[in-house]
Amino acid sequence: MKWRNAATALARDKAGVSATEFALIAPVFLTLLIGIFDAGQEAYAISVLNGAVQKAARDSSLEVTDLGYADAMVEKQIGPILPGATFESKRTSYNDYADIGRPEKWNDANNDGTCSSGESYVDENGSGEWESDIGKDGNGGADDVVVYEVTVNYEPTFKVPLMPGHWNERSLTASAIKKNQPFANQTGYGSTAGIC
């Protein structure tokens, strides 16, 4: 009878229940909260990066623009949002929008989709070899279409606990396509022939 009374008294005792509940709920709540902060930081960074890349591409389409300044402007915009981030930028120029991602012209005799041994091609971009993308590195010249791409690598400020290490290494990419101002005559593609 004593044991039964003691068990009943223990079951009715509410002392320490709040502390136990807090200990069970707090880690889940804090992990959720940190995840929300992390997602918010990434969403904000994506938005600012897209806007900065669009402005840098627009500025780069002018003859007088310093490309280094345009890249630095993107870094200046993103730096405070993603501290310690590293930046990589790339510009690829084309004569026209239709040329973006287009391979150099070639005689695809065996219909395999690539310039194979013995097939002839036209070296349109002057690289000395067949290229699967006709684009030239750099900002191009007058009236050229330029694909400007910026990749940002960073570690998030709000790291979600108990996640694998690669979870804390992030990469964001933004790109913009702009046509350079017609400040001079546009140069055409080359017409040198070659053999793969």
C-alpha positions as a Markdown table, in Angstrom:
| # | Residue | x | y | z |
|---|---|---|---|---|
| 1 | Met | 0.0 | 0.0 | 0.0 |
| 2 | Lys | 2.9 | 2.3 | 0.8 |
| 3 | Trp | 4.4 | 1.7 | -2.7 |
| 4 | Arg | 1.1 | 2.4 | -4.3 |
| 5 | Asn | 0.7 | 5.7 | -2.5 |
| 6 | Ala | 4.3 | 6.7 | -3.3 |
| 7 | Ala | 3.8 | 5.9 | -7.0 |
| 8 | Thr | 0.6 | 7.9 | -7.1 |
| 9 | Ala | 2.3 | 10.9 | -5.4 |
| 10 | Leu | 5.2 | 10.7 | -7.8 |
| 11 | Ala | 2.8 | 10.7 | -10.8 |
| 12 | Arg | 1.0 | 13.8 | -9.5 |
| 13 | Asp | 4.2 | 15.7 | -8.8 |
| 14 | Lys | 4.7 | 18.4 | -11.4 |
| 15 | Ala | 7.9 | 19.9 | -10.1 |
| 16 | Gly | 10.6 | 20.0 | -12.8 |
| 17 | Val | 8.3 | 19.2 | -15.7 |
| 18 | Ser | 8.9 | 22.6 | -17.4 |
| 19 | Ala | 12.6 | 22.1 | -17.3 |
| 20 | Thr | 12.3 | 18.7 | -18.8 |
| 21 | Glu | 10.0 | 19.9 | -21.6 |
| 22 | Phe | 12.3 | 22.8 | -22.3 |
| 23 | Ala | 15.3 | 20.4 | -22.5 |
| 24 | Leu | 13.4 | 18.3 | -25.1 |
| 25 | Ile | 12.0 | 21.2 | -27.2 |
| 26 | Ala | 14.9 | 23.8 | -27.1 |
| 27 | Pro | 17.3 | 21.9 | -29.4 |
| 28 | Val | 14.6 | 21.4 | -32.0 |
| 29 | Phe | 13.4 | 25.0 | -31.8 |
| 30 | Leu | 17.0 | 26.5 | -31.9 |
| 31 | Thr | 17.9 | 24.3 | -34.9 |
| 32 | Leu | 14.7 | 25.4 | -36.7 |
| 33 | Leu | 15.5 | 29.0 | -35.9 |
| 34 | Ile | 19.0 | 28.8 | -37.2 |
| 35 | Gly | 17.8 | 27.1 | -40.3 |
| 36 | Ile | 15.3 | 30.0 | -40.9 |
| 37 | Phe | 18.1 | 32.6 | -40.5 |
| 38 | Asp | 20.3 | 30.6 | -42.8 |
| 39 | Ala | 17.6 | 30.4 | -45.5 |
| 40 | Gly | 16.9 | 34.1 | -45.1 |
| 41 | Gln | 20.5 | 35.0 | -45.5 |
| 42 | Glu | 20.8 | 32.9 | -48.7 |
| 43 | Ala | 17.6 | 34.3 | -50.2 |
| 44 | Tyr | 18.7 | 37.8 | -49.5 |
| 45 | Ala | 22.2 | 37.1 | -51.0 |
| 46 | Ile | 20.7 | 35.7 | -54.1 |
| 47 | Ser | 18.5 | 38.7 | -54.6 |
| 48 | Val | 21.3 | 41.2 | -54.1 |
| 49 | Leu | 23.7 | 39.2 | -56.2 |
| 50 | Asn | 21.2 | 39.1 | -59.2 |
| 51 | Gly | 20.7 | 42.8 | -59.0 |
| 52 | Ala | 24.4 | 43.6 | -58.7 |
| 53 | Val | 25.3 | 41.3 | -61.6 |
| 54 | Gln | 22.6 | 42.9 | -63.8 |
| 55 | Lys | 23.9 | 46.4 | -63.0 |
| 56 | Ala | 27.5 | 45.3 | -63.6 |
| 57 | Ala | 26.6 | 43.8 | -66.9 |
| 58 | Arg | 24.7 | 46.9 | -67.9 |
| 59 | Asp | 27.6 | 49.1 | -67.0 |
| 60 | Ser | 30.1 | 46.8 | -68.8 |
| 61 | Ser | 28.1 | 47.2 | -72.0 |
| 62 | Leu | 29.4 | 50.8 | -72.3 |
| 63 | Glu | 32.7 | 51.5 | -74.1 |
| 64 | Val | 34.1 | 53.6 | -71.2 |
| 65 | Thr | 33.5 | 51.0 | -68.4 |
| 66 | Asp | 36.4 | 49.6 | -66.4 |
| 67 | Leu | 35.6 | 45.9 | -66.1 |
| 68 | Gly | 37.6 | 45.6 | -62.9 |
| 69 | Tyr | 35.4 | 48.3 | -61.4 |
| 70 | Ala | 32.2 | 46.5 | -62.4 |
| 71 | Asp | 33.5 | 43.2 | -60.8 |
| 72 | Ala | 34.5 | 45.1 | -57.6 |
| 73 | Met | 31.0 | 46.7 | -57.4 |
| 74 | Val | 29.5 | 43.2 | -57.3 |
| 75 | Glu | 31.9 | 42.2 | -54.5 |
| 76 | Lys | 31.2 | 45.4 | -52.6 |
| 77 | Gln | 27.4 | 44.7 | -52.8 |
| 78 | Ile | 27.7 | 41.0 | -51.6 |
| 79 | Gly | 30.6 | 41.3 | -49.2 |
| 80 | Pro | 28.6 | 42.6 | -46.2 |
| 81 | Ile | 25.9 | 39.9 | -46.7 |
| 82 | Leu | 28.3 | 37.0 | -47.1 |
| 83 | Pro | 31.5 | 37.8 | -45.1 |
| 84 | Gly | 34.6 | 36.0 | -46.3 |
| 85 | Ala | 33.0 | 35.0 | -49.7 |
| 86 | Thr | 35.2 | 34.5 | -52.7 |
| 87 | Phe | 34.2 | 35.6 | -56.2 |
| 88 | Glu | 34.8 | 34.4 | -59.7 |
| 89 | Ser | 33.6 | 36.2 | -62.7 |
| 90 | Lys | 33.6 | 35.3 | -66.4 |
| 91 | Arg | 32.6 | 37.1 | -69.5 |
| 92 | Thr | 32.0 | 35.3 | -72.8 |
| 93 | Ser | 31.2 | 37.4 | -76.0 |
| 94 | Tyr | 29.3 | 36.4 | -79.1 |
| 95 | Asn | 28.4 | 38.3 | -82.3 |
| 96 | Asp | 24.6 | 37.7 | -81.8 |
| 97 | Tyr | 22.1 | 36.2 | -79.3 |
| 98 | Ala | 21.6 | 33.2 | -81.6 |
| 99 | Asp | 25.3 | 32.3 | -81.2 |
| 100 | Ile | 25.2 | 31.8 | -77.5 |
| 101 | Gly | 26.3 | 28.2 | -76.8 |
| 102 | Arg | 26.6 | 27.4 | -80.5 |
| 103 | Pro | 29.5 | 25.3 | -81.7 |
| 104 | Glu | 31.8 | 26.3 | -84.5 |
| 105 | Lys | 30.6 | 25.1 | -87.9 |
| 106 | Trp | 31.9 | 21.7 | -89.0 |
| 107 | Asn | 31.2 | 18.9 | -91.3 |
| 108 | Asp | 29.7 | 16.2 | -89.0 |
| 109 | Ala | 30.3 | 13.3 | -91.4 |
| 110 | Asn | 29.6 | 10.6 | -88.8 |
| 111 | Asn | 26.7 | 12.4 | -87.1 |
| 112 | Asp | 28.1 | 12.1 | -83.6 |
| 113 | Gly | 27.5 | 15.8 | -82.6 |
| 114 | Thr | 31.3 | 16.5 | -82.2 |
| 115 | Cys | 34.1 | 17.3 | -84.5 |
| 116 | Ser | 35.8 | 13.9 | -84.8 |
| 117 | Ser | 39.1 | 13.0 | -86.3 |
| 118 | Gly | 39.3 | 13.9 | -90.0 |
| 119 | Glu | 36.2 | 16.1 | -90.1 |
| 120 | Ser | 36.7 | 19.7 | -91.4 |
| 121 | Tyr | 35.6 | 22.8 | -89.4 |
| 122 | Val | 35.6 | 26.6 | -89.7 |
| 123 | Asp | 37.7 | 28.3 | -87.0 |
| 124 | Glu | 35.2 | 31.1 | -86.4 |
| 125 | Asn | 36.6 | 32.3 | -83.1 |
| 126 | Gly | 40.3 | 32.1 | -84.1 |
| 127 | Ser | 41.3 | 29.6 | -81.3 |
| 128 | Gly | 43.1 | 27.3 | -83.7 |
| 129 | Glu | 41.0 | 24.3 | -82.8 |
| 130 | Trp | 37.3 | 23.3 | -83.0 |
| 131 | Glu | 35.3 | 24.6 | -80.1 |
| 132 | Ser | 31.9 | 23.3 | -78.9 |
| 133 | Asp | 31.1 | 26.9 | -77.8 |
| 134 | Ile | 31.9 | 29.7 | -80.3 |
| 135 | Gly | 32.1 | 32.4 | -77.6 |
| 136 | Lys | 35.3 | 34.3 | -76.9 |
| 137 | Asp | 36.6 | 35.0 | -73.4 |
| 138 | Gly | 36.2 | 38.7 | -72.5 |
| 139 | Asn | 33.8 | 41.5 | -72.9 |
| 140 | Gly | 34.0 | 41.5 | -76.7 |
| 141 | Gly | 33.7 | 44.6 | -78.8 |
| 142 | Ala | 31.0 | 46.9 | -80.2 |
| 143 | Asp | 27.6 | 45.4 | -80.6 |
| 144 | Asp | 28.7 | 42.0 | -79.2 |
| 145 | Val | 26.4 | 40.1 | -76.9 |
| 146 | Val | 28.1 | 39.3 | -73.6 |
| 147 | Val | 27.2 | 36.6 | -71.1 |
| 148 | Tyr | 28.4 | 37.8 | -67.7 |
| 149 | Glu | 28.5 | 35.2 | -64.9 |
| 150 | Val | 29.5 | 35.6 | -61.3 |
| 151 | Thr | 30.0 | 32.7 | -58.9 |
| 152 | Val | 30.2 | 33.3 | -55.1 |
| 153 | Asn | 31.6 | 30.7 | -52.7 |
| 154 | Tyr | 31.0 | 31.2 | -49.0 |
| 155 | Glu | 30.4 | 29.6 | -45.6 |
| 156 | Pro | 27.0 | 30.6 | -44.1 |
| 157 | Thr | 27.0 | 32.9 | -41.1 |
| 158 | Phe | 24.3 | 30.7 | -39.5 |
| 159 | Lys | 25.5 | 27.2 | -39.6 |
| 160 | Val | 22.9 | 24.5 | -38.9 |
| 161 | Pro | 24.3 | 22.2 | -36.2 |
| 162 | Leu | 24.8 | 18.5 | -36.7 |
| 163 | Met | 24.9 | 18.8 | -40.5 |
| 164 | Pro | 27.7 | 17.3 | -42.6 |
| 165 | Gly | 30.7 | 19.5 | -43.4 |
| 166 | His | 29.8 | 20.0 | -47.1 |
| 167 | Trp | 26.5 | 21.5 | -46.0 |
| 168 | Asn | 28.4 | 24.5 | -44.8 |
| 169 | Glu | 30.1 | 25.2 | -48.1 |
| 170 | Arg | 27.8 | 27.1 | -50.4 |
| 171 | Ser | 28.0 | 28.4 | -54.0 |
| 172 | Leu | 25.7 | 31.0 | -55.6 |
| 173 | Thr | 25.8 | 31.8 | -59.3 |
| 174 | Ala | 24.1 | 34.7 | -61.2 |
| 175 | Ser | 24.3 | 35.6 | -64.8 |
| 176 | Ala | 23.2 | 38.4 | -67.1 |
| 177 | Ile | 23.2 | 38.7 | -70.9 |
| 178 | Lys | 23.6 | 42.2 | -72.4 |
| 179 | Lys | 24.5 | 43.6 | -75.8 |
| 180 | Asn | 27.4 | 46.1 | -76.0 |
| 181 | Gln | 26.7 | 49.6 | -77.2 |
| 182 | Pro | 27.4 | 50.2 | -80.9 |
| 183 | Phe | 30.4 | 52.4 | -80.3 |
| 184 | Ala | 32.3 | 51.1 | -83.4 |
| 185 | Asn | 31.8 | 48.6 | -86.2 |
| 186 | Gln | 31.4 | 45.0 | -85.0 |
| 187 | Thr | 34.0 | 42.5 | -86.1 |
| 188 | Gly | 32.8 | 39.3 | -87.7 |
| 189 | Tyr | 33.8 | 35.7 | -87.2 |
| 190 | Gly | 36.9 | 34.2 | -88.8 |
| 191 | Ser | 36.7 | 31.8 | -91.7 |
| 192 | Thr | 39.9 | 29.8 | -91.4 |
| 193 | Ala | 39.4 | 26.1 | -92.2 |
| 194 | Gly | 40.8 | 23.3 | -90.1 |
| 195 | Ile | 40.7 | 19.6 | -89.6 |
| 196 | Cys | 39.9 | 17.9 | -86.3 |
